[in-house]
Amino acid sequence: MLNSSFEPFQPLAAIATNQTAARILQPLCQTTEATLWLPESVEKTQNAQYYHSSLKKHLTSIWTSHKAIVFCLAAGAVVRLIAPLLADKQNDPAIVVIDSLGRYVISLCGGHQGGADLLTQLIADTIGAVPVVTGAASSCKLPAIDTLGVPYGWRKGEGDWTGVMAAAARGETVQVIQEVGNTLWQEHLPEQHSFSFDFSEIKPQARIWISLTQRKFAPKSDFPKVQWHPRVLWVGIGCERGTSRQLIETAINTTCQKYHLAKDAIAGIASIDIKSDETGILELCGNLSLPFKTFTAEQLRQVTVPTPSNVVANEVGTPSVAEAAAILAANNQELLVTKQIFKGDNEPGAVTVAIAQAELEYTGRTGKLFLVGIGPGSLDQITPAAKTAITSADAIIGYSLYTELIEPLQRVGQIIESLPITQEKQRARRAIELAQWGLTVAVISSGDCGIYGMAGLVLEALQADNWDGKTPQVQIFPGISALQAAASRAGAPLMHDFCAISLSDLLTPWEVITKRLQAAAQGDFIVAIYNPRSQKRTQQIITAREIFLQHRPSNTPVAIVREAYRDNEQVTLTTLEKMLEAPIDMLTTVIIGNNNTRNYANWMITPRGYSVNV
């Protein structure tokens, strides 16, 4: 199954020129579904493709058809190969180089707009290498200005992008004037940054406009300026049957020019449902990659508009199409432009245009929920797939302790939201909200996300929302569970049938928990106890011990493991009789052995079978 973290880079090519490099790239290709290209002189390798000309000619043939190309080759050789092919940042593929020993991954070209910086980090996470990213934005810990709005679906407008990015790289003051669009990105900037959000800033060295307005910048301005356009404008369209795409587009362009609105700020087109097959509108939406929303006459009739029409009401059953559709598409926001009527001089048809401004921009993206288990918390205990999910996400949501543990995997520009340990449901809801908007959200849990983690809560919340199973997309990344981590530090206590029981009664009645403790004790299960004791909940672990003493000898081995694989790890091997003498809290996992478990040479061992004699 494709690790969806690599999906934005498809189609992806990987190129090696010898067998050693092929061995480095082959497992990466299996994970990413990249096409592995080798010269025909290299011995046959499973799932590889072979080029029969020179590498230079082959590279020319695949250059425009791939979003990213990964080389396991000397960086100098790659530079000479790609130099004649480079055109511009907007269209060149991301170029990443892996050294011949697989120790370093280098973002060579297309770091921002091509995504090579992110791809470098993802590959490094996957193969256990060191990422090398040399871009100025990365070193300043600032989001790259030319990709700032990409996660939110913003469109790049005119301006001196090179000049503004150079000013940011020099640490100069970059004034940001944001008139529309979500400001979430502002809340997650580093403490020390060169952005100024003061509108009265007298002498900025550069400026970023985030606006729905189309501005014309003077060619000889005192400082460089650029503009991003969040897609907040919904254009309502009414038209006669058979009106051409050209006339509809002319009507929209003329309206935008008249009111100084940026076409790039258009989120989509809206109309009445009887226009769902209108060829001119469909062609326009296809050409401009715009969504087309339609509403019934009944829905449109409920909307109060400034210029209703009895003629329109008699024809289609509602006094307004363009104005009402724009308002509904913009989630019932007021009109920015009331209806404008256009007729062609030399062609049949007529168009009515109205524009409303939504509060929340349209991202144009399908949101994703990555439900990620981070294991016990040590970075080397997190699976490569989980690392790539964390690194690639637009937003990370989790308990503050967990977000701190994975800080080295976080990247510049990510949204990091930490909620308290008792607010699991709120975390799930917030993650779904962001994913429904179109972001890729990693919801992190310690251990395995599907064992007392966030996976179940998120899926429950989706079910309550009548989720269709497709949007947002969901992918689960398992992690090493707390019971596995604790067992590995104590020995091999889980070699026979075992179960896990949480002593927290926040979500489960205590009466149910005690029944499960009784059943596990009677059934001679090895038992991993989660959430054994908190500051307010101290009696439960005492009661659990009493229940087990009714069914097992007092010298039954017990492992008490606190903060497994973390800096403050504590491992105590003791007995059922003395287990309460050891420190136990919410960061502790307790493993109670069965009647065959024993301690030997400071290791806890459960025989694989009851008939085993040692």
Salt bridges, closest charged atoms under 4 A:
GLU7 OE1 - LYS368 NZ 3.57
GLU40 OE1 - HIS52 ND1 2.70
ASP99 OD2 - ARG103 NE 3.70
ASP146 OD1 - HIS112 ND1 3.08
GLU158 OE2 - LYS216 NZ 3.58
GLU172 OE2 - ARG170 NE 2.96
GLU179 OE2 - ARG215 NH2 3.06
GLU249 OE1 - ARG245 NH1 2.57
GLU249 OE2 - LYS263 NZ 3.70
ASP277 OD1 - ARG241 NH1 3.06
GLU278 OE1 - ARG241 NH1 3.05
GLU278 OE1 - LYS275 NZ 3.31
GLU298 OE1 - ARG301 NH2 2.13
ASP394 OD2 - ARG365 NH1 2.99
GLU417 OE1 - ARG430 NE 2.89
GLU424 OE2 - ARG427 NH2 3.56
GLU433 OE1 - ARG430 NH1 3.11
ASP465 OD2 - ARG429 NH1 2.71
ASP497 OD2 - HIS496 ND1 3.98
ASP524 OD1 - ARG552 NE 3.78
GLU563 OE2 - ARG562 NH1 2.89
GLU569 OE2 - ARG489 NE 2.77
ASP585 OD2 - ARG562 NE 2.81
